[in-house]
Amino acid sequence: MHRLLLVKKMIIRNEFLLRAAMVVMIITFASVDGMSAVMQENRNLNEPTDTSRFIPNQFEGWSLVGSYFKIEGDSITAELTVLRNLPGGMSWGTVTFLGVMDVLYTPGYEQIVTFNEPNRIWQAIIKSDGKCFIQLISGPFPTGNIFTLPVKLIFKK
């Protein structure tokens, strides 16, 4: 119960960052799937999100704010907004287990995809069993009590 209250306080404290991530996600989704954008915009962040396509690694503090998956030809697009409570001593330069994708949206072989934030470059490793890992390649380590990361991955089926 205490942890839940702490998480809620951190979410409220960082509401601006969360809303900014949602705006980026909405703009990205609007051209692809207008209905998905409306659903994400109106979702209360205290409500659980659909984890049927991606299950975050909750044991290491990850939670899913929103997700969008699309298969087009032999390509898969996976867009996630994930949130993490930052534990002390976290080393972002090492490979970190992010969560597991539904096997419908996984590649036939392990793939490594790079994605960017304005001041950081990340690398995602997507395994054929659906396990996803991330690693900070360059840029400053995230700071503060909570960190929100928009992840956009495009890879071959």
Residue pairs with C-beta under 8 A, 6 or more apart in sequence:
7 85
8 46
10 85
10 145
10 146
11 18
11 45
11 46
11 83
11 146
13 145
13 146
14 144
14 145
14 146
14 148
17 148
18 45
18 65
18 83
18 148
21 65
21 81
21 148
21 149
21 150
22 40
22 41
22 65
22 66
22 81
24 150
25 37
25 40
25 66
25 68
25 79
25 81
25 150
26 37
26 40
26 41
28 79
28 152
29 36
29 37
29 40
29 68
29 79
30 37
32 68
32 70
32 77
33 68
33 70
36 68
40 66
40 68
43 49
43 66
45 65
49 64
49 65
49 66
49 67
50 67
51 64
52 102
53 67
53 69
53 101
53 102
53 104
53 105
54 64
54 67
54 69
54 78
54 80
54 99
54 100
54 101
54 102
54 132
55 64
55 99
55 100
56 62
56 63
56 64
56 82
56 98
56 99
57 97
57 98
57 99
57 100
60 84
60 87
60 96
60 97
61 84
61 85
61 86
61 87
62 82
62 83
62 84
62 98
62 99
63 82
63 83
63 84
64 80
64 81
64 82
64 83
64 99
65 81
65 82
65 83
65 148
66 80
66 81
67 78
67 79
67 80
67 81
68 77
68 78
68 79
68 80
69 76
69 77
69 78
69 79
69 101
69 102
69 105
70 76
70 77
71 104
71 105
71 157
74 156
74 157
75 154
75 155
75 156
75 157
76 105
76 106
76 107
76 153
76 154
76 155
76 156
76 157
77 152
77 153
77 154
78 101
78 105
78 151
78 152
78 153
78 154
78 155
79 150
79 151
79 152
79 153
80 150
80 151
80 153
81 148
81 149
81 150
81 151
82 98
82 99
82 148
82 149
82 151
83 146
83 147
83 148
83 149
84 146
84 147
84 148
84 149
85 145
85 146
86 142
86 143
86 144
86 145
86 146
86 147
90 141
92 135
92 136
92 141
92 142
93 135
93 136
93 141
94 135
95 125
95 133
95 134
95 135
96 133
96 134
96 135
97 131
97 132
97 133
98 124
98 132
98 133
98 134
98 151
99 131
99 132
100 129
100 130
100 131
100 132
101 126
101 130
101 132
102 130
103 129
103 130
105 130
106 126
106 127
106 128
106 129
106 130
107 126
107 128
107 155
107 156
107 157
108 128
108 156
108 157
109 128
110 125
110 126
110 127
110 128
111 125
111 126
111 155
111 156
112 123
112 124
112 125
112 126
113 123
113 124
113 126
113 153
113 154
113 155
114 121
114 122
114 123
114 124
114 137
115 121
115 122
115 124
115 151
115 152
115 153
116 122
117 139
117 149
117 150
119 139
119 140
120 136
120 138
120 139
120 140
121 136
121 137
121 138
121 139
122 134
122 135
122 136
122 137
122 149
122 151
123 134
123 135
123 137
124 132
124 133
124 134
124 151
124 153
125 132
125 133
125 134
125 135
126 132
126 153
126 155
127 133
134 149
134 151
142 149
